Amino acid sequence: MIQFIFGLATGRSGTGTLAELLNKQPGIFCSHEGQYCPWEKDVVAFYQSICGLLKLATEKRIGNVAFYWKNYLSEIFRDFNNPKVIVLKRERQKVIDSFGSMYREQNYWSNPESDKFDGREPGLAVLGDMWPKYDLPKKEAIGAYWDEYYNDGAFEYYMDKFPDNIILVRSEDFWAGEEAQKTILDFLEIEESERVYDTSIWKHKRQEEQPYLAVDRSAPPELRKIALDKALYGRTAMVMAGKPVDVEVELTQEEFDKIYTHPEMAKILEERGRNAGSV
């Protein structure tokens, strides 16, 4: 019988790391995001995403880790057989800072029709639909998103009602060592002799101030090759490059400067009408 395992967090909280840890376990096929659902509940979209997971799965325990499962917990606990839900929770300000570093220009959280909107809207409408919107500037909107995610009582409700099927783990504990990994693997009832522990998989760790670039269609071939070799990938670019959708690769300052001082960059930035860009 198929069992679903869901990982939840706001993002920038260890979701990629959790997916990698679960995927290492025997009998579990786990992916990271990829099957998108809108923030505003759309049950049809939800079950289309579940069908997508079923098509990809190679094991009878199917996992996926993504922030957008939060609003579909009622369907998960109502319709699935013995689901397992793992919630990661990172400190509020660290989530705000990390999103701000990763998405320096894009703004997924402010209402684009509000006079508080700052930044750039996502190029794909589906990306914007996955996040809630607030009539607040970007950083304040990310904070409001964190508050809504963890403070609405939903997790407490389901942990009280289904104590064997949902747990909450602090991201900081998860990254710290094997103890939190053991808690998660105990929760999943994986035999001790078969478990795989790995404390080296803080998958998306980066210095928050480290520069990054995201690959874009408009980059000339030479620049795109540099970026595809070393850049932080956006989903569209990853698909174009034939890369896994959860790849993140940091740029050194030297590599960042090499791309930004390329003769073609001035033209790209001028065409986009902004002072900073991504390739």
N, C-alpha and C positions, 0 to 999 in steps of 0.2 A: 504494500500500500504506500502511496506517495505521501510524504510529509513535507510541508513547506516551513522554511526557516527565514524569518525576516529580520534584518537589521535596520534600526532607525536612529537618526540623529539629525540635527539641523544641517549638517555638512560642516566641513573643516573641523571634524571631531573624531577622526579615526575610522570613517566608514570604509575607505579603501583598504586599510590595514585589517579591519575585521573581516572583510570579504576574502582577503588573501589567507588569513588564518583558517577560516571555515573551509575554504577550498583545499586546504592541505589535509583535511581530515578524511579518513576512509569513509566511503559511502555517501559523501556530500559533494554536490556540484553547486558552487556558489559564484554568482556574478555581482558586479558592482554597477548599480544604476542601469541605464541602457533601455529599460522598458518604462517609458515615461508615462506619468499620470498627472493630470492637472490638479492644482491645489483645491480648487472648487470641485466638490465631489462629483464624479462622473463614473457611475458604476459600470457602464458599458466599456469605457476606456480602461477601467481597472481590470475587468475580466479579459479584455484583449491583451493587456500586459501579462496577465497570468498565462494565457495561451502562448505568448511569446516565450515565457520562461520554460514552459513545458516542452516547446520545440527544441530549445537549446540543451535541455538537461541530459546528462549522461548517467545520472544516478537517481535512486528513488527518494533521496532527501535533497530537495531543491531549495537553494538559498539565494536571496538577493538582498543587497544592502543599499538603501536609498532613503533620502529624507521624505519623499512624497508618500510613503506608505502610511504616514501618521493619520491622515484623514480617512483611511480605509480599514481601521482596526475593527470596526463593527462587522464588516464583511469578513475579515480574516477570522475572527473568533466565532462568527455565526456559521460560516459555510465550509471551513476547512477542518480536516480531521487532525486533532492534536497539534495545532500549529505551535511553533516556537518563535518568540519575539524577543530580540535583544536590543535594548535601548542604550545608546551611549549618550553621555551628557558632559559636555566640556564647559568650562567657565565662560560666563556670558561675554566679558570683555575680550577674552582671547578669541572667541568666535567672531566678534565684530572686527577685531584687528586682522584676523586671518583672511576673512572675506574681503576686507578693504585692500589687503595686499594682493590677493589673487585677482580680484576684479577691480582694478584701479579706475577703469573708465566705465565699464558696464554697470548698470544699475537695474537689478531684478526686483527690488523691494519697494521703491517709491512709486506711487501712482504717476504714470507719465502725463496724466492730465492735470496734475496738481502743480501749483506754483512753487511747491517745495522740491519738485523733481530736479535732481542734479545728476550729471553723468550721461551715459549713452544707453539707449534701449538695446536689448539683445537683438541680433539680426534675425533670429528665428522666433516666430511667434510662440511656438511650442515651449521654448525655454522660458519666456516671460510668464506663460500660463502656469508653470509649475510652482511659482512662488506666490505668497500672499502679497497684497499691495497696501501701502499706507500713505497717508497724506503727510509724509515726513521726509526730511532730507535723508540721504542714503544711510549714513551711520546710525541715525536714530531709528530708521526703518528696520535695519538689521537687528537692532536691539529689541524692537517691538516684535519682530518675527521670533526671536529667541524666547521672549516672554510668552507669546502665544503658544509656542511649541511645547514648553515645559510647564507652564503655570495654569493651564486651563483645567487641570484635574483629570485629564483623560488617562494618563499613565497610571495614576494612583487608583482610579476606578478599575481598570483592567487587572492590575496587580492584586487588588483585593478580591476580585471575582474569579480570576484564573491564576492563582499563585504558582502553579506548576508550569505555566505556559509563557510567562513574561518576566523578564528581569531588567533592572537598570544598573548600569556600570558606569562609574566615572571614567571619562576618557583618560584623565591623568593617571588613574590606577591601571588602566588597560595598557598604556604605554610603558608603565614602570617596570613590569617584569612578569613572571610566570603566574603569580598568585591570581590575578584577575583572569588570565587565560584559563587557569584551572577552574575558576568559578563558572566561566562560560561553558567549558567542555563538560563539567559536571552537570550543568543545566541541560545540556544536549544529550546527556546519558551515553557518552562515548566511553567505551571500555578503556581503562587506564593503560593497558598494554598496547592499545592501538593509537593512542593520541599522538599528535605531533605538536610540540611546543616550539615557538620561534619568537624570541625576544628581539630579533633584528629587523622586524618588518614594520617599523613605523613608516608606512609606505609613502605618505605624502609629506613627510617632515621637511621643512625648509626654514631658513631664516626669514622672518616676516619682512625684512627690508630688502631681501634679495631681488634683483630685477628679473623679470621674465617677459617673454613674448609669446603670443599665441599665433599659430599659423593661420593665414588668411588666403583666400582665393586670389586676391589682387596682387600678391607678391610676385615679382619676376622670378623665373626659374632658379637663377643662381641664389637669390635670397631664400627662396622657399626650400631649397636643398639644405642650406645652413640651418634654417629653422626646424625642418623636419628631422634633422640629425640630433638637435639638442634642445629644442624649445619645449615650453609647456604647451601641451596639445589641447585644443578645443575639440569638442565631439566631431564637428564637421570635418575639421582638418585630420583628425585621427582616422575617420572613415576613408577620406581621400588618400591618406598615406598607407592604408591597409594595416593600421596599428590597432592594438587592443584599446578599447574605449576608456580604460582607466589608467592610461599611462600618464605620468607626470615626470618631466625631466627638467632639472634646474639649469639655468644659465649662469656661468661665471660672469663677473663684471667685464672681463676682457671679451668674452663672446658676445655679450650684450652690446658693447661698444662697437665691435666689428660689424654687427648688423646695422646698428643705428647710424654709423658713419659711412655706410655704403652709398655710392653716388645715387643709386636709385631711390634711396629712402626719402630724400627731400621731395621728390616728385610724388611719391606715395602719400606723404603727409599733406602736401599741398592739395592733392586731389580729395582727400578726406576732410579738409578744412578744419583740422585740429592740430594741436601742438605736440601731441604724443600719439603713438600708434602701435600697432602690432603687426607682425608679418607672419 
